[in-house]
Amino acid sequence: MAKALFLANTDWYLWNFRLPLLRALRDRGWEVVLASPPGPWAPRFAAEGLRWIAFDFARHGVNPIAEARVVANLVHLYRRERPDLAHHFTIKCVLYGSYAAHRARVPVVVNAVTGRGTMFTTHSVFARALRVPLRMLYRRALRGSQVIFQNPDDRAEFESERLLEGARVHVIRGSGIDVDRFRPPSTPQPAPPAVVILVARLLREKGIVEFVEAAAQLRGANARFVVVGGPDPDHPAAIGDAEIAQWTARAGVEFLGQRDDVLALLHSAHIACLPSWREGTPRSLLEAMACGLPVVATDVPGCREVVRNGDNGLLVPPRDPQALADALRRLINDPELRASMGARSRQRAVEEFSAEHVIERTIAVYEAAR
């Protein structure tokens, strides 16, 4: 029996983004082992027949002594578990996991690159200072591994910076959507006002500020503006409660926080929006598309892979609240356009982004590398 070990920086990520893949491997006879910092989703894995190991580390830690200890513990974990394949998600897991897998002589290493990361999308002095060593670490970590990108833009940038020498490279768009669960509602679309929904963590790089500014410009429109997502206080781009309170008062945007009923909220919405600065492949938009919603997003890597301008939605320049407001106004005022674009969204979600499609392509990478 082959053993696969999956390393992520949260149990939430493994449960919400990779569970269908984990189930598929389990059903094919693989032993599946998961490692992540502890959280509320971890106890659920046992009921799925999946073994989870608590491996704690700070997502944004930079203390060299503490980080060296994390790497040493990870080497010990890999030597103890002796997996046939290790799959890493997010930057720190890719960098540390690849080193540990090499030291432990893991036969197959798979690294998922789901975006450039905050250090490459922000322009602080700290972020710029870390880019050079990060590139060096990436170059070493990815050598000899199977690298899966979620969009061709990220792949092209990594290739241009010569970070992929000695790696086998694949592009698999997203982690897959359950299109049987996320589907258009059986009842007619709710009556106006048109509900514009943004589902994302409360981070500046998700375009939350631009969304609020656009909503302020559209206060006279027959529309509601809703943000669904929890805070991420450990993230350098996190948005605080004080700002949210100000935005609610000024622009009328409703912040609903982290919710477990996203499907019901999508069924009550008319338009999905994500004015992000950059994405891998945005799952929130794919879920909205599968529910038959038209999409307004930014013309940036990741989003442009999901939205075809004028087909299933509208693309606008990043960090441009005026352009965002204009695009939203167009859909708010045109129910027929919303319906036609929503139908195309559903079609694209089923044909190009279903979980079955993504899982088969991912397992094919595993099998070919063994």
Secondary structure, DSSP 4 states (H G I P E B T S, - for coil): --EEEEE-S-HHHHHHHHHHHHHHHHHTT-EEEEEE---TTTTHHHHTT-EEEE----TT---HHHHHHHHHHHHHHHHHH--SEEEEESHHHHHHHHHHHHHTT-SEEEEEE----HHHH---HHHHHHHHHHHHHHHHHHTTSEEEESSHHHHHHHHHTT--TT-EEEE--SS-B-TTTS---SSPPPPSSEEEEEES-SBGGGTHHHHHHHHHHTTTSSEEEEEE----TTSTTB--HHHHHHHHHHH--EEEES-S-HHHHHHT-SEEEE--S--SS-HHHHHHHHTT--EEEESSTTHHHH--BTTTEEEE-TT-HHHHHHHHHHHHT-HHHHHHHHHHHHHHHHHHSBHHHHHHHHHHHHHHH-
